[in-house]
Each structure stands twice: as C-alpha cells, then as structure tokens.
C-alpha cells in the first residue's frame, strides 16, 4: 500500500513555479544592463493545493491525503 501524501499547509494553495522559469528570471535579472533594484516575486499561473498537484501529476485523486496543520509548531 502506498504511503499517504501529507502536507503542513492544510487546504492552503500555492502558485508553484517551474525551475526553468526561476532560471529564466534569474538570468534576465543578472545579465540585464540595469539591475532590477527590487524584489522579484515569482508565482505560478494557478494556485494549487498539494492534493491538486498530486492529481495533476498522477492523473488520479490522492488517496489518504491529509493535512498536518495541527502538528506544525511555530518557531
């Protein structure tokens, strides 16, 4: 039986960003004639939960997915 997926974000959603997109932005920021002189905030095209991501990757809804929010302790 596969290990259930779990995330500490609960039902929170994240705009996942592809590593190639991060590299493209970094290349532009480091090689442009003028430095951006600002924070570059990257977000994905759509906010997804981890359960949504599992389904998109596998083509099936996750089994046994649960949030671990109650186990996360603030630092």
N, C-alpha and C positions, 0 to 999 in steps of 0.2 A: 504494500500500500504506500503511495507517495506521501511524503511529508506535507502537511497542510501549509499553505502560504500564510504569512503573518506580517503585519506592518504596524508600526507605532503611530501611524498617522490617523488611525480610525477611518472615518469616511472622508478625510481631507483629500483634496485634489492638488496635483502638481502639474505644472506645464513642463513636462520632460523635454530636454534639449539634447539633440544628437551631438555626439562628439565631433563630427565633421563640421557642424555649424559653429561649435565653440572654436575650433581651429581656424575656420574662415574669419570669424570676428577678430580673433587674436592676431592673425596675420595682417589684417587690414589695420588694426589699431597700432601694431608695432612697425609697420612699413609705410604708413601714410606720411605725407610731408608734414602734416601738423598732428600733434598728439591730440587725442580726443578731449583731454583735460576734464574728464567727468567719469563717473561710474558708468560702466556698461552693464545693464541689467538684461540678461537673456532669459526668455521664457519660450516654452514650446507653443505650437499653434493651437493647442487644445489642453485644457486642464483635465487630467485623468486621475482616478483613484488607482491604487495598486491593483485592486481587483479588476478594474477596467483594463489595465495594462496586461495582466495575465491573460485575460480573454482575447485581447488583440493579438498577443504573441502566439498563443496556443490554438486559438480558434474555438476554445471551449470555455465555459464559465468555470472559475476556480472552485475546487471542492475543498471544503474545510477552511476557507479563508476567514480569518478573524482579526479583529483589531486588538492591539495590545496597549491601548491608551492607558488603561488603569495601572499598567506595570511600569510606565515611564515616570521616572522621578526627576524633578527639576534639579539642575546643578547649582 
